Amino acid sequence: MASYDVNPGGVAKAEQMIDAGQYVIASRWGDVQPDADTENAYLERHGWARYAQWHLGLTVGATDETKGRYAFVFGDFRRVHRSGLIACRYRAAEWDHKQVELAAHELLQRLDARRSS
């Protein structure tokens, strides 16, 4: 099984977007999660550095600038999705990636606090 480090750039991107109100509260993650074609189009337009910012995890040992390096996508390349953060938290917890799970949990708490204020 792969191991993951928390992606500080992804966490910072999510925090910035949440603080700016760039999030979606109610969505079905299976319907809005970026598919391979969407990922490829985003990569062509924006490059690897910006692609990386949309992921909470970095696969240990994977080469930079490969899709295998980046894991736990939390948004649709435009906005953070609450359902995406929940999916990240759930998947990380399911496979015992505790640091990614905690990062997703903290972001979810930040989003919920922001929307209730």
C-alpha positions in Angstrom: 0.0 0.0 0.0 1.2 3.5 -0.8 2.2 5.9 1.9 1.4 9.6 1.8 2.7 12.8 3.2 0.5 15.8 3.7 0.9 18.3 0.9 1.4 21.7 2.5 0.7 23.5 -0.8 -2.7 21.7 -1.0 -3.6 22.5 2.5 -2.7 26.2 2.0 -4.7 26.3 -1.3 -7.8 24.9 0.5 -7.4 27.3 3.4 -7.1 30.3 1.1 -10.1 29.2 -0.9 -12.3 28.5 2.2 -11.3 31.9 3.7 -12.3 33.6 0.4 -15.7 31.8 0.3 -14.8 29.7 -2.8 -16.5 26.5 -1.8 -19.5 24.4 -2.5 -21.5 23.1 0.5 -23.9 20.6 -1.2 -22.6 18.4 -4.0 -22.3 14.8 -4.9 -18.6 14.1 -5.0 -19.0 11.3 -7.5 -20.7 13.7 -9.9 -18.2 16.6 -9.5 -14.9 14.9 -8.8 -12.5 15.6 -11.7 -12.2 12.7 -14.1 -9.0 11.9 -16.1 -10.0 14.2 -19.1 -10.7 17.1 -16.7 -7.4 16.5 -15.0 -5.5 16.4 -18.3 -7.2 19.6 -19.5 -6.3 21.4 -16.3 -2.7 20.2 -16.5 -2.4 21.5 -20.1 -3.7 24.9 -19.1 -2.1 25.4 -15.7 0.9 23.0 -15.3 2.0 20.7 -12.5 2.5 23.2 -9.7 -1.1 24.4 -9.8 -2.4 20.8 -10.3 -0.5 19.7 -7.2 -2.2 22.4 -5.1 -5.6 20.6 -5.5 -4.4 17.5 -3.6 -4.0 17.0 0.2 -1.6 14.1 -0.2 1.8 13.4 -1.8 2.6 9.8 -2.6 5.9 8.9 -0.9 8.5 7.8 -3.5 6.5 8.9 -6.5 8.2 11.1 -9.1 7.1 14.8 -9.2 5.1 15.8 -12.2 3.3 12.5 -12.5 -0.3 11.9 -11.6 0.7 9.2 -9.2 2.5 11.7 -7.0 -0.7 13.6 -6.1 -3.6 12.1 -4.1 -6.7 13.1 -2.3 -8.1 15.7 -4.6 -10.6 18.0 -2.7 -12.1 20.2 -5.4 -13.2 20.6 -9.0 -10.2 22.9 -10.0 -12.4 25.9 -9.4 -13.8 25.5 -5.8 -13.3 23.4 -2.7 -16.2 20.9 -2.3 -17.3 20.0 1.2 -18.1 16.5 -0.2 -14.5 16.3 -1.5 -13.1 17.0 1.9 -15.4 14.4 3.4 -14.2 11.9 0.8 -10.6 12.7 1.5 -11.1 12.2 5.2 -13.0 9.0 4.7 -10.5 7.5 2.3 -7.5 8.5 4.4 -9.2 7.0 7.6 -10.2 3.9 5.7 -6.5 3.2 4.7 -4.9 4.5 7.9 -3.3 7.6 6.5 -3.7 9.5 9.7 -1.9 12.8 8.8 -4.0 13.2 5.6 -7.1 12.3 7.5 -6.4 15.0 10.1 -5.6 17.6 7.5 -8.9 16.9 5.8 -10.7 17.0 9.1 -9.2 20.4 10.0 -10.1 21.8 6.6 -13.7 20.5 7.0 -13.9 22.2 10.4 -12.6 25.4 8.9 -15.1 25.3 6.1 -18.0 24.6 8.5 -16.9 27.4 10.9 -16.6 29.9 7.9 -20.1 29.1 6.5 -21.7 29.4 9.9 -20.2 32.8 10.6 
